[in-house]
Amino acid sequence: MRTALAACLLAAFTAGWAEAADRRRLAQLIMPAVDVGEEEKALAMAREGAGGLQLQWGSYSLEETRGFTESLREAAEVPPIIAVDYEGGSVHIPLTLGLLDLPSNMMLGAADDENNTASLFYLAGRELKRAGVDMTFGPVLDVNTNPENPIIGIRSIGSDPALVARVGGAIMNGFKAAGVMTVMKHFPGHGAAGKDSHKVLPTIDLGREELERDHIAPFRASAAAVPAAMTAHIIYPALDPSAPATLSSAVIRGLLRDDIGFRGAVLTDSLDMKAITSFRSVPRAAVLALKAGADLLNIGRGDFPATLDALEAAADSGELPAARIDEAWARVMKLKKDYALTEPRDDEESPFDRAYLRVSGELSAKAVTLLADRAGLVPLPAEYKKKRIAIILFGPSRFSTQALPLYKGLLHYGYGGARQYSFGISPSARDTKKILSYAREADLLVIGSFQWAQAQNSAQTGTIKSLLGLGKPAIVISLMNPYDAGLYPEAGAVMATYGISRTSMAAAAKILSGTIEPVGKAPVELEVSPAE
């Protein structure tokens, strides 16, 4: 809702108002993370003037999420930017907010369909607006050049910078049409990392020319079209030998602002990640990031009052120049003005699920990839309609509902002997014994391999090897990060879905049944032999 003070502040900004830093203005530069169940804590930060709030865990209800966001706006003098990390694939938290199930970015890269991608994200953006969300931390423009990257993987559109820029642009266009702010990330590129910045501070030791060609290029191509950019907690010696990008003036001011010419707001990745907190506190990192050129400080679960105190002390001492604070505040306020945060909310309640699922289904049909068919098992020979098929899937239990369309699809297409069995990522010896007993009773195995990143779960791979050792016709489906697809040369066929969603699993069923042809192409290089 519009508030008198909010309208006054935004009007003052439009008139070019600038004044010395004060606590309220500094609060506008901070974005803490909250859960839907933390209402009192979140309301207190909203009342104190937090410029944004990142929603994390919810209660699986869009209506409750909307009620929560409305209460935050009611409590604030200036409406905060409500943000979510809405990527799809392995980033599943938005599902707990009642939001639609996005396909993974790598699946979108495999489909390579700009029109349908833009349509999909327009519909997803409308759902965000219904939930009271203003900003999404995406698109991910990281180019995944390292197959052993432990944190990006299917979060990346692919390994081709041009493909990443093209599909990333379609994502931005869809969200923009829905009135949602997008944030290109993780600048200047996380795709070559060999370590997880949630746990340690990685270094990407590539030359400037290689960085520009393979990683910076999609950000440069998108800079004029996106309202915000998120920095990476990574050291790039070719750009700055000592500071991670989030705390580097050379990266933020020198490369992003002066060289690329980016004029939007710069957000930090969450400052409570180990890449940052292993060396400094969240409040101190916030001061250093603002000083380096960041505008909106995502502190995650960091201490909001302590961070605000640190900014105020740095402003009073002169460490943070008033001009730098004014510049950051102006960019945050411009986001709020450009995206009409003080305007009344759209009360439309019509769900977009049907249209969304149609477009998502078309994309999935173009993306799911048949990587190898060594035994001529795809489509399934007609004889298997009268035989027993064991669908054995590994993965977290939260994906069980999204995985069901594979099983239901095969039943629908006449494979009445199909049975589905689901197990965790790391099966125990007891689980393996049970799995092998199911497999021995079947005539054909459809095995879903689930790996988050390059660190393969040895219990799972060992169980899959044992299944393939039974000598039965077998199809392995890589359900998440596709780099596991080359682990099983014994499989008669290998497919990749680039994530588990209802539409990707339905597409896999259609391909197995011969209802549609497999046309997807892997958007990253995979070592999968087509035949023995």
For each residue, the residues with C-beta under 8 A, 3 or more apart:
1: 70 73 74 342 344 345
2: 6 7 342 343 344
3: 6 7 76 77 78 79 342
4: 7 8
5: 8 9 77 78
6: 2 3 9 10 76 77 78 79 341 342
7: 2 3 4 10 11 342
8: 4 5 11 12
9: 5 6 12 13 77 78 333
10: 6 7 13 14 78 333 336 337 342
11: 7 8 14 15
12: 8 9 15 17
13: 9 10 16 17 330 333 334 337
14: 10 11 337
15: 11 12
16: 13
17: 12 13
18: 326 330
19: 22 25 326
20: 322
21: 25 26 312 315 320 322 325 326
22: 19 25 26
23: 26 27 49 308 312
24: 27 28 49 77
25: 19 21 22 28 29 325 329
26: 21 22 23 29 30 308 311 312 315 325
27: 23 24 30 48 49 50 51 308
28: 24 25 49 50 51 78 329 332 333
29: 25 26 51 290 295 296 297 311 325 328 329 332
30: 26 27 50 51 52 286 296 297 299 304 307 308 311
31: 50 51 52 53 54 80 81 83 267 296 297 298 299
32: 45 50 53 54 299 300 301 302 304
33: 53 54 55 56 270 298 299 300 301
34: 38 41 42 45 53 54 55 56
35: 38 55 56 57 58
36: 39 55 57 58 59 64 65 68 97
37: 57 59
38: 34 35 41 42
39: 36 42 43 68 71
40: 43 44
41: 34 38 44 45
42: 34 38 39 45 46 53 68 72
43: 39 40 46 47 71 72 75
44: 40 41 47 48
45: 32 34 41 42 48 50 53 304
46: 42 43 49 50 53 72 73 75 76 80
47: 43 44 75 76 77
48: 27 44 45 304 305 308
49: 23 24 27 28 46 76 77 78
50: 27 28 30 31 32 45 46 53 76 80 304
51: 27 28 29 30 31 78 80 81 296 332
52: 30 31 80 81 82 83 135 296 298 332
53: 31 32 33 34 42 45 46 50 72 80 81 82 83
54: 31 32 33 34 83 84 85 137 298 300
55: 33 34 35 36 58 65 68 69 82 83 84 97 133
56: 33 34 35 85 93
57: 35 36 37 93 96
58: 35 36 55 61 64 65 68 96 97 98
59: 36 37 64 65 96
60: 95 96 97 98
61: 58 64 65 98
62: 65 66 97 98 99 127 130 131
63: 66 67 98
64: 36 58 59 61 67 68 98
65: 36 55 58 59 61 62 68 69 97 98 99 131 132 133
66: 62 63 69 70 130 131 132
67: 63 64 70 71
68: 36 39 42 55 58 64 65 71 72 132
69: 55 65 66 72 73 82 131 132 133
70: 1 66 67 73 74 132 345
71: 39 43 67 68 74 75
72: 42 43 46 53 68 69 75 76 80 82
73: 1 46 69 70 76 79 80 132
74: 1 70 71
75: 43 46 47 71 72
76: 3 6 46 47 49 50 72 73 79 80
77: 3 5 6 9 24 47 49
78: 3 5 6 9 10 28 49 51 336
79: 3 6 73 76 336 341 342
80: 31 46 50 51 52 53 72 73 76
81: 31 51 52 53 134 135 181 296 332 335 336 341
82: 52 53 55 69 72 132 133 134 135
83: 31 52 53 54 55 133 134 135 136 137 181 183
84: 54 55 93 94 97 99 128 133 135 136 137
85: 54 56 91 93 94 136 137 138
86: 91 94 99 102 124 128 133 136 137 138
87: 90 91 102 104 105 137 138 140 155
88: 91 101 102 103 104 105 499 501
89: 102 103 104 105 106 107 154 155 480 498 499
90: 87 104 153 154 155 452 480 481 499
91: 85 86 87 88 94 155
92: 95 96 398
93: 56 57 84 85 96 97
94: 84 85 86 91 97 99 102
95: 60 92 98 99 101 398
96: 57 58 59 60 92 93
97: 36 55 58 60 62 65 84 93 94 131
98: 58 60 61 62 63 64 65 95 131
99: 62 65 84 86 94 95 124 127 128 131
100: 123 124 127 352 353 356
101: 88 95 402 501 502
102: 86 87 88 89 94 124 501
103: 88 89 107 108 120 360 363 364 367 498 499 501 503 504
104: 87 88 89 90 107 108 154 155 480 498 499 501
105: 87 88 89 108 109 139 140 154 155 156 157 167
106: 89 109 110 144 153 154 155 156 157 158 482 498 499 523 524
107: 89 103 104 110 111 154 363 364 367 368 497 498 499 501 504
108: 103 104 105 111 112 117 157 167 171 363 367
109: 105 106 112 156 157 158 163 164 167 367 498 523 524
110: 106 107 158 366 367 368 369 496 498 520 521 522 523
111: 107 108 116 117 363 364 366 367 520
112: 108 109 163 166 167 366 521 523
113: 116 117 362 363 366
114: 117 118 166 167 169 170
115: 118 119 170
116: 111 113 119 120 359 362 363 366
117: 108 111 113 114 120 121 167 170 171 174 363
118: 114 115 121 122 170 171 173 174 177
119: 115 116 122 123 174 359
120: 103 116 117 123 124 174 356 359 360 363
121: 117 118 124 125 170 171 173 174 175 178
122: 118 119 125 126 174 175 177 178
123: 100 119 120 126 127 174 178 352 355 356 359
124: 86 99 100 102 120 121 127 128 174 175 178 356
125: 121 122 128 129 136 174 175 177 178 179 180
126: 122 123 129 130 178 352
127: 62 99 100 123 124 130 131 352 356
128: 84 86 99 124 125 131 133 134 136 175 178 180
129: 125 126 132 133 178 179 180 345 346
130: 62 66 126 127 346 348 349
131: 62 65 66 69 97 98 99 127 128
132: 65 66 68 69 70 73 82 129 345
133: 55 65 69 82 83 84 86 128 129 136 180
134: 81 82 83 128 180 181 339 341
135: 52 81 82 83 84 180 181 182 183 228 335
136: 83 84 85 86 125 128 133 175 180 181 182 183
137: 54 83 84 85 86 87 183 185 230 267
138: 85 86 87 171 182 183 184 185
139: 105 157 167 168 171 172 182 184 185
140: 87 105 152 155 156 157 168 185 186
141: 157 164 165 168 184 185 187 189 218 219 222
142: 152 155 156 164 185 186 189 190 191 215
143: 156 158 159 160 161 164 189 191 192 214 215 217 218
144: 106 147 149 152 153 156 158 159 191 524
145: 159 191 192 214 215
146: 149 191 192 193 194
147: 144 454 483 524 525
148: 194 453 454 483
149: 144 146 152 153 156 190 191 192 193 194 453 454
150: 153 193 194 195 196 453 454 455
151: 155 190 193 196 197 198 453
152: 140 142 144 149 155 156 190 191 193
153: 90 106 144 149 150 156 452 453 454 480 481 483
154: 89 90 104 105 106 107 480 481 482 498 499
155: 87 89 90 91 104 105 106 140 142 151 152
156: 105 106 109 140 142 143 144 149 152 153 159 164 191 524
157: 105 106 108 109 139 140 141 163 164 167 168 523
158: 106 109 110 143 144 163 164 167 523 524
159: 143 144 145 156 191 523 524 525
160: 143 163 164 523
161: 143 164 165 213 214 215 217 218
162: 165 166 217
163: 109 112 157 158 160 166 167 523
164: 109 141 142 143 156 157 158 160 161 167 168 218
165: 141 161 162 168 169 217 218 221 222
166: 112 114 162 163 169 170
167: 105 108 109 112 114 117 139 157 158 163 164 170 171
168: 139 140 141 157 164 165 171 172 184 218 222
169: 114 165 166 172 173 221 222 225
170: 114 115 117 118 121 166 167 173 174
171: 108 117 118 121 138 139 167 168 174 175 182
172: 139 168 169 175 176 182 184 222 225 226
173: 118 121 169 170 176 177 225
174: 117 118 119 120 121 122 123 124 125 170 171 177 178
175: 121 122 124 125 128 136 171 172 178 180 181 182
176: 172 173 179 180 182 225
177: 118 122 125 173 174
178: 121 122 123 124 125 126 128 129 174 175
179: 125 129 176 339 340
180: 125 128 129 133 134 135 136 175 176
181: 81 83 134 135 136 175 227 228 335 339
182: 135 136 138 139 171 172 175 176 226 227 228
183: 83 135 136 137 138 226 227 228 229 230 267
184: 138 139 141 168 172 187 218 219 222 223 226 228 229 230
185: 137 138 139 140 141 142 190 229 230 231 232 269
186: 140 142 189 190 230 231 232 234 269
187: 141 184 219 229 230 231 232 245 251 256
188: 211 215 216 219 232 236 239 245 251 255 256
189: 141 142 143 186 192 204 211 214 215 216 219 232
190: 142 149 151 152 185 186 193 197 232 234
191: 142 143 144 145 146 149 152 156 159 214 215
192: 143 145 146 149 189 204 206 214 215
193: 146 149 150 151 152 190 196 197 202 204 234
194: 146 148 149 150 202
195: 150 199 200 201 202
196: 150 151 193 199 200 202
197: 151 190 193 200 201 202 232 233 234 269 273 274 275
198: 151 273 274 275
199: 195 196 274 275
200: 195 196 197 274 275 278
201: 195 197 233 234 235 244 274 275 276 278 279
202: 193 194 195 196 197 233 234 235 275
203: 234 235 236 237
204: 189 192 193 211 234 235 236
205: 236 237 238
206: 192 210 211 214 215 236 238
207: 210 211 238
208: 211 212 238 239
209: 212 213
210: 206 207 213 214 215
211: 188 189 204 206 207 208 214 215 216 236 238 239
212: 208 209 215 216 217 220
213: 161 209 210 217
214: 143 145 161 189 191 192 206 210 211 217
215: 142 143 145 161 188 189 191 192 206 210 211 212 218
216: 188 189 211 212 219 220 255 260
217: 143 161 162 165 212 213 214 220 221
218: 141 143 161 164 165 168 184 215 221 222
219: 141 184 187 188 189 216 222 223 229 256 260
220: 212 216 217 223 260
221: 165 169 217 218
222: 141 165 168 169 172 184 218 219 225 226
223: 184 219 220 226 229 256 260 261 262 264
224: 261
225: 169 172 173 176 222
226: 172 182 183 184 222 223 229 264
227: 181 182 183 264 265 335 338 339
228: 135 181 182 183 184 264 265 266 267 296 335
229: 183 184 185 187 219 223 226 256 262 264 265 266 267
230: 137 183 184 185 186 187 266 267 268 269 298
231: 185 186 187 245 246 251 252 266 267 268 269 289 294
232: 185 186 187 188 189 190 197 244 245 246 269
233: 197 201 202 244 245 246 269 273 275 276
234: 186 190 193 197 201 202 203 204 244 245 275
235: 201 202 203 204 240 241 242 243 244 245
236: 188 203 204 205 206 211 239 240 245 251
237: 203 205 240 241
238: 205 206 207 208 211
239: 188 208 211 236 245 248 250 251 254 255
240: 235 236 237 243 245 248 250 251
241: 235 237
242: 235
243: 235 240 247 248 250 251 292
244: 201 232 233 234 235 247 248 275 276
245: 187 188 231 232 233 234 235 236 239 240 248 251 252
246: 231 232 233 268 269 271 276 285 289 292 294
247: 243 244 276 285 288 289 292
248: 239 240 243 244 245 251 252 292
249: 252 253 254 291 292 293
250: 239 240 243 253 254 255
251: 187 188 231 236 239 240 243 245 248 254 255 256 292
252: 231 245 248 249 255 256 257 266 292 293 294
253: 249 250 256 257 258 292 293
254: 239 249 250 251 257 258 259
255: 188 216 239 250 251 252 258 259 260
256: 187 188 219 223 229 251 252 253 259 260 262 266 293
257: 252 253 254 260 261 262 293
258: 253 254 255 261
259: 254 255 256
260: 216 219 220 223 255 256 257
261: 223 224 257 258
262: 223 229 256 257 266
263:
264: 223 226 227 228 229 331
265: 227 228 229 295 296 331 332 334 335
266: 228 229 230 231 252 256 262 293 294 295 296 331
267: 31 137 183 228 229 230 231 294 295 296 297 298
268: 230 231 246 271 286 289 294 296 297 298
269: 185 186 197 230 231 232 233 246 273 298
270: 33 273 298 299 300
271: 246 268 276 277 282 285 286 289 297 298 299 300 302
272: 276 277 282 299 300 301 302
273: 197 198 233 269 270 276 277 300
274: 197 198 199 200 201 277 278
275: 197 198 199 200 201 202 233 234 244 278
276: 201 233 244 246 247 271 272 273 279 280 282 285
277: 271 272 273 274 280 281 282 285
278: 200 201 274 275
279: 201 276
280: 276 277 284 285 288
281: 277 284 285 306
282: 271 272 276 277 285 286 299 300 302 303 306 307
283: 286 287 302 303 306 307 309 310 311
284: 280 281 287 288 310
285: 246 247 271 276 277 280 281 282 288 289
286: 30 268 271 282 283 289 290 297 299 302 307 310 311
287: 283 284 290 291 310 311 314 319 320
288: 247 280 284 285 291 292
289: 231 246 247 268 271 285 286 292 294 297
290: 29 286 287 294 295 297 311 314 320 324 325 328
291: 249 287 288 314 319 320 324
292: 243 246 247 248 249 251 252 253 288 289
293: 249 252 253 256 257 266 324
294: 231 246 252 266 267 268 289 290 297 328
295: 29 265 266 267 290 327 328 331 332
296: 29 30 31 51 52 81 228 265 266 267 268 328 331 332
297: 29 30 31 267 268 271 286 289 290 294 307
298: 31 33 52 54 230 267 268 269 270 271
299: 30 31 32 33 270 271 272 282 286 302 303 304 307
300: 32 33 54 270 271 272 273 282
301: 32 33 272
302: 32 271 272 282 283 286 299 306 307
303: 282 283 299 306 307
304: 30 32 45 48 50 299 307 308
305: 48 308 309
306: 281 282 283 302 303 309 310
307: 30 282 283 286 297 299 302 303 304 310 311
308: 23 26 27 30 48 304 305 311 312
309: 283 305 306 312 313
310: 283 284 286 287 306 307 313 314
311: 26 29 30 283 286 287 290 307 308 314 315 320
312: 21 23 26 308 309 315 316
313: 309 310 316 317
314: 287 290 291 310 311 317 319 320
315: 21 26 311 312 318 319 320 322 325
316: 312 313
317: 313 314
318: 315 321
319: 287 291 314 315
320: 21 287 290 291 311 314 315 324 325
321: 318 324 325
322: 20 21 315 325 326
323: 326 327
324: 290 291 293 320 321 327 328
325: 21 25 26 29 290 315 320 321 322 328 329
326: 18 19 21 322 323 329 330
327: 295 323 324 330 331
328: 29 290 294 295 296 324 325 331 332
329: 25 28 29 325 326 332 333
330: 13 18 326 327 333 334
331: 264 265 266 295 296 327 328 334 335
332: 28 29 51 52 81 265 295 296 328 329 335 336
333: 9 10 13 28 329 330 336 337
334: 13 265 330 331 337 338
335: 81 135 181 227 228 265 331 332 338 339
336: 10 78 79 81 332 333 339 341 342
337: 10 13 14 333 334 340 341
338: 227 334 335
339: 134 179 181 227 335 336
340: 179 337 343
341: 6 79 81 134 336 337
342: 1 2 3 6 7 10 79 336
343: 2 340
344: 1 2
345: 1 70 129 132
346: 129 130
347:
348: 130
349: 130
350:
351: 354
352: 100 123 126 127 355 356
353: 100 356 357
354: 351 357 358
355: 123 352 358 359
356: 100 120 123 124 127 352 353 359 360
357: 353 354 360 361 502 503
358: 354 355 361 362
359: 116 119 120 123 355 356 362 363
360: 103 120 356 357 363 364 501 502 503
361: 357 358 364 365 503 506 507
362: 113 116 358 359 365 366
363: 103 107 108 111 113 116 117 120 359 360 366 367 503
364: 103 107 111 360 361 367 368 497 501 503 504 506 507
365: 361 362 368 507 510 516 519
366: 110 111 112 113 116 362 363 519 520
367: 103 107 108 109 110 111 363 364 497 498 504 507 520
368: 107 110 364 365 495 496 497 498 504 507 508 511 518 520
369: 110 482 495 496 498 518 520 521 522
370: 373 378 493 494 495 511 518 520
371: 478 482 485 494 495 496 522 526 528 530
372: 491 493 494 528 529 530 531
373: 370 376 377 378 492 493 530
374: 491 492 493 530 531 532
375: 473 492 493
376: 373 381 492
377: 373 380 381 444 473 475 492 493
378: 370 373 475 493 495 511 512 518
379: 511 512 513 514
380: 377 384 385 415 444 512 513 514
381: 376 377 384
382: 385
383: 386 387
384: 380 381 387 389 415 417 443 444
385: 380 382 414 415 416 417
386: 383 417
387: 383 384 417 443 444
388: 417 419 441 442 443 444
389: 384 410 415 417 418 419 442 443 444 445 446
390: 419 421 438 439 441 442 444 445 446
391: 406 407 410 418 419 420 421 446 448
392: 420 421 423 435 438 439 445 446 447 448 467
393: 403 406 420 421 422 423 447 448 450 479
394: 422 423 424 425 427 448 449 450 460 463 464 479
395: 399 403 422 424 425 448 450 479 480 500
396: 399 424 425 450
397: 400 422 424
398: 92 95
399: 395 396 402 403 450 500
400: 397 403 404 422
401: 404 502
402: 101 399 405 500 501 502 505
403: 393 395 399 400 406 407 420 422 448 479 500 505
404: 400 401 407 408 420 502 505
405: 402 408 409 502 503 505 506 509
406: 391 393 403 409 410 420 446 448 505 506 508 509
407: 391 403 404 410 411 418 419 420 509
408: 404 405 411 412 509
409: 405 406 412 413 505 506 508 509 510 512 513
410: 389 391 406 407 413 415 418 509 512 513
411: 407 408 415 416 418
412: 408 409 509
413: 409 410 509 510 513 515
414: 385 513
415: 380 384 385 389 410 411 418 513
416: 385 411
417: 384 385 386 387 388 389 443
418: 389 391 407 410 411 415
419: 388 389 390 391 407 438 442
420: 391 392 393 403 404 406 407
421: 390 391 392 393 435 438
422: 393 394 395 397 400 403
423: 392 393 394 427 431 435
424: 394 395 396 397 427 431
425: 394 395 396 450 451 452 457 460
426: 457 459 460
427: 394 423 424 431 432 435 459 460 463
428: 431 432 459
429: 432 433
430: 433 434
431: 423 424 427 428 434 435 463
432: 427 428 429 435 436 459 462 463 466
433: 429 430 436 437
434: 430 431 437 438
435: 392 421 423 427 431 432 438 439 463 467
436: 432 433 439 440 466 467 470
437: 433 434 440 441
438: 390 392 419 421 434 435 441 442
439: 390 392 435 436 442 445 467 470 472
440: 436 437 470
441: 388 390 437 438
442: 388 389 390 419 438 439 445 472
443: 384 387 388 389 417 472 473
444: 377 380 384 387 388 389 390 472 473 474 475
445: 389 390 392 439 442 467 468 470 472 473 474 475
446: 389 390 391 392 406 474 475 477 512
447: 392 393 464 467 468 474 475 476 477 491
448: 391 392 393 394 395 403 406 476 477 479
449: 394 460 461 464 476 477 478 479 484 485 487 488
450: 393 394 395 396 399 425 460 479 480 500
451: 425 455 456 457 460 478 480 481 483 484
452: 90 153 425 455 480 481
453: 148 149 150 151 153 481
454: 147 148 149 150 153 481 483
455: 150 451 452
456: 451 460 461 484 487
457: 425 426 451 460 461
458: 461 462
459: 426 427 428 432 462 463
460: 394 425 426 427 449 450 451 456 457 463 464
461: 449 456 457 458 464 465 484 487
462: 432 458 459 465 466
463: 394 427 431 432 435 459 460 466 467
464: 394 447 449 460 461 467 468 476 487 488
465: 461 462 468 469 488 490
466: 432 436 462 463 469 470
467: 392 435 436 439 445 447 463 464 470 474
468: 445 447 464 465 474 476 488 490 491
469: 465 466 490
470: 436 439 440 445 466 467
471:
472: 439 442 443 444 445
473: 375 377 443 444 445 492
474: 444 445 446 447 467 468 490 491 492 493
475: 377 378 444 445 446 447 491 492 493 494 495 512
476: 447 448 449 464 468 485 488 491 493 494 495
477: 446 447 448 449 494 495 496 497 508
478: 371 449 451 481 482 484 485 494 495 496 497
479: 393 394 395 403 448 449 450 497 499 500
480: 89 90 104 153 154 395 450 451 452 498 499 500
481: 90 153 154 451 452 453 454 478 484
482: 106 154 369 371 478 485 496 498 522 524 526
483: 147 148 153 451 454 486 524 526
484: 449 451 456 461 478 481 487
485: 371 449 476 478 482 488 494 496 526 528
486: 483 489 526 527 528 529
487: 449 456 461 464 484
488: 449 464 465 468 476 485 491 494
489: 486 529 532
490: 465 468 469 474
491: 372 374 447 468 474 475 476 488 494
492: 373 374 375 376 377 473 474 475
493: 370 372 373 374 375 377 378 474 475 476
494: 370 371 372 475 476 477 478 485 488 491 528
495: 368 369 370 371 378 475 476 477 478 508 511 518
496: 110 368 369 371 477 478 482 485 520 522 526
497: 107 364 367 368 477 478 479 500 504 505 507 508
498: 89 103 104 106 107 109 110 154 367 368 369 480 482 504
499: 88 89 90 103 104 106 107 154 479 480 504
500: 395 399 402 403 450 479 480 497 504 505
501: 88 101 102 103 104 107 360 364 402 504 505
502: 101 357 360 401 402 404 405 505 506
503: 103 357 360 361 363 364 405 506 507
504: 103 107 364 367 368 497 498 499 500 501 507 508
505: 402 403 404 405 406 409 497 500 501 502 508 509
506: 361 364 405 406 409 502 503 509 510
507: 361 364 365 367 368 497 503 504 510 511 516
508: 368 406 409 477 495 497 504 505 511 512
509: 405 406 407 408 409 410 412 413 505 506 512 513 515
510: 365 409 413 506 507 513 515 516
511: 368 370 378 379 495 507 508 514 515 516 517 518
512: 378 379 380 409 410 446 475 508 509
513: 379 380 409 410 413 414 415 509 510
514: 379 380 511
515: 413 509 510 511
516: 365 507 510 511
517: 511
518: 368 369 370 378 495 511
519: 365 366
520: 110 111 366 367 368 369 370 496
521: 110 112 369
522: 110 369 371 482 496 525 526
523: 106 109 110 112 157 158 159 160 163
524: 106 109 144 147 156 158 159 482 483
525: 147 159 522
526: 371 482 483 485 486 496 522
527: 486
528: 371 372 485 486 494
529: 372 486 489 532
530: 371 372 373 374
531: 372 374
532: 374 489 529
